[in-house]
Amino acid sequence: MTNQPILIELVRETNPVLLKSLNDLLPQLSMNAKAMTMQELQQIVGAECSDLLVVKGAGGEDILGALTLIHFRIPTVVRAWIEDVVVDAGARGQRVGKALIQAAVERSHALGAKKLDLTSNPNRESAHRLYEGAGFSVRETKVYRYLPA
């Protein structure tokens, strides 16, 4: 891919082309990721607490990257989390990820979030550089997970 203009889109409607494009990206996010169904994609797009942001090339067809922005109200603040950030291998190093993260930051501010969090695999050093370059810093906390038996 050469440097080209990109378009960030907040997905409002689903279609089979979008589903296929996202499913093509999923293995780059996780080797264990299973393809989404149309129903699952519709649940993400239709949920009040999540925004699916995609990056498209100048032609508006190819999806170069995506992330999900989760936002919700708790008693003290509006919280926001970035989840499942993925940029196509052919688009990496072209500022696609930076534009996507910046769009999530702007969207979270528009939703009233005072803070924006994300987690990142400790081995993904290029992702860490992206996040730190976008103004994120490592938060001193422990993350716990419950897995039902």
N, C-alpha and C positions, 0 to 999 in steps of 0.2 A: 504494500500500500504506500502511496506517496502522500505527502502532506496535502490534505484537501479540507475544504470547509466541512463542518459537521453540524448536525442538528440534534439538540436534546429534546426529547418528547416525553411528556407525562402521558402514559397510556391510559386512554379512557374506554377504548373498545377493543375487543379481541377478534381475531380472525385466524384462519388456518396458516397463513403465511407467517404471522407473528409467532404463533405456537411453534412452527417448524424452526424458525430462526433462533428462538430462545432455546429450544431443545438441542439445536446444533452447538450452542455455547455451553450447555450444562457440563459436558465432559471436561471442559477446560476449567470449570469451577471445582469439580470434584469427580474423581474417577468412579465413585460409587453412586453418583447422581442418577436417578431414574428419570426417564422422559416424563414430562408433565402431560396430563390430559387436558383437553379443552375445558373441562369442568374445573380443574384445579387452577388453570390460568384465569378463568372467569372469577373464581373466588378471590384471587389476589387482586385483580383489577377492580372488582366490585366492593371490596372491603373498605369500610370507612377509615380504618386505621393503617392502611398501607397504600403506598404510591409506588408504582413500577415506572422507573425512569429508564429509557433506552437512548442510546446514541446511534444515530444513523449517519451514513455518508452523505455527501452533497446531493446524490441522486435521490435520497430519501427512501431507498429500498433496503439496502444492506444494513443489518443491525450489527454494529461494531462492538457494542458493550451494553451492559445493563446492571442495575442494582435495584434493590427494594428498600424503600424508606418506610420505617415503621414509626408511627407517632400515636401517642395516647396521653390522656390526662390522668394524673395522679393527684392526691390531695395538695401537694406542694408546688407542682410545676407541670408544664407540658414536657414530656420526654420524647426523644427521638433517637432512633437507632438505624444505622445503615447495615444492611444484610446482603449477602450473596452478590458481592461486587465481582463482575467478570468482564474482561476486555478480550476480544478475539486476539489470538497470538499474532496475526498479521497486522493488527492495528496498534500493538504495543509500541511504546516509544514515540508515539505521534500525538501525545497530549490528549488522547481520547479519555483516558482514566481521569486525568486532572479536570477536564471539562465536566465529566460525569459527577465527580465528587463535589465540584463547585456548585453544580445544579442542585445536588442534595442539600448542601449547606444553605443555599438561598431558599429552597423550598421549606426546610425545617424552620428557618427564621420567619418565613411568611405564615407558618402554622403556629407560631408563638413559642416554639421551643427555645429555651435559654441555653441548652447544652445539646450536643450531638455526639453520640457514642458509636463505636464500632469495635469489633474484635477482629484479630487477624492471626492467621496461622504463624507461629514463630519462625517457620522456615521460609516464609515469603518475603524476602528482604526487599525486593523491588516494590512490593505493595507497601511495605513500611516506609520506604523513601517517598512514595506517592502521598501517603497520608500525612507524613511529617511535613512534606513540602506544601501541603494544603492547609497547614496550621494545626493539625492534630498533635497531641502529645500523649505519651504513655501515661495511663492512669494507674495509680497505686491502688489496686483492689484485687480481690480473688474472685474468680468466676466459679460458681458451683453449678453442677448439673445433676438432675435426678433422672435416672433411667428406670422405668418400671420393670419389674422382674418378668 
